[in-house]
Amino acid sequence: MSELKNVVVVGLGIGGVVVAKALAAQLPKTHRVVGISENDFAYYPVASLRAATVPGELPLTRDRKSVCRERVW
């Protein structure tokens, strides 16, 4: 059984990812941040105009694991 305490962030939209990363950076090593999302990808609507008009621009979605790497599961 894990001795880690869980901090859960429900919803990993733009705000949830920011909160999860901030918590992971500030909490002691005895805690872990667990992110819960209905999607396994991140979508940034703000980038959609740029991606639609600039050839070769980054994709509009990213794998959720690449957005929340360290200490966020």
C-alpha positions in Angstrom: 0.0 0.0 0.0 1.3 3.4 -1.0 2.2 5.9 1.7 1.6 8.8 -0.7 -1.4 11.2 -0.1 -3.5 11.9 -3.2 -4.6 15.3 -4.3 -7.2 14.9 -7.0 -7.8 17.5 -9.8 -11.1 16.8 -11.6 -11.1 18.2 -15.2 -7.8 18.6 -17.0 -8.8 21.4 -19.4 -6.5 24.5 -19.6 -7.2 25.5 -16.0 -7.0 22.0 -14.6 -3.6 21.4 -16.1 -2.3 24.7 -14.7 -3.6 23.8 -11.2 -2.3 20.3 -11.4 1.2 21.4 -12.4 1.3 24.2 -9.7 0.2 21.7 -7.0 2.7 19.1 -8.1 5.5 21.7 -7.9 4.5 23.0 -4.5 3.4 19.9 -2.6 5.9 17.8 -0.6 7.1 14.5 -2.0 4.7 12.7 0.3 1.8 13.8 -2.0 1.0 13.1 -5.5 -1.4 14.9 -7.9 -4.0 12.7 -9.7 -5.7 14.2 -12.7 -9.1 13.0 -13.8 -10.4 13.8 -17.3 -13.0 12.3 -19.6 -10.6 12.7 -22.5 -7.2 11.3 -23.1 -6.1 14.4 -25.0 -5.8 18.1 -24.4 -7.5 20.6 -26.7 -6.5 24.3 -26.8 -9.2 26.3 -28.7 -7.1 29.4 -28.5 -4.5 27.8 -30.8 -7.1 26.8 -33.3 -7.0 30.1 -35.3 -3.2 29.9 -35.6 -3.2 26.3 -36.5 -5.8 26.8 -39.1 -3.9 29.6 -40.8 -0.2 28.8 -40.4 1.0 25.8 -42.4 2.9 23.3 -40.4 1.7 24.7 -37.0 1.6 22.4 -34.0 -1.5 20.2 -33.8 -4.6 21.4 -31.8 -4.5 18.3 -29.5 -1.8 16.8 -27.4 -1.5 13.5 -25.5 -2.6 14.1 -21.9 0.6 12.4 -20.6 2.8 14.9 -22.5 1.0 17.8 -20.9 1.2 16.5 -17.3 4.5 14.7 -16.9 6.1 15.0 -13.5 4.2 14.0 -10.4 0.8 14.2 -12.1 -0.9 10.9 -12.9 
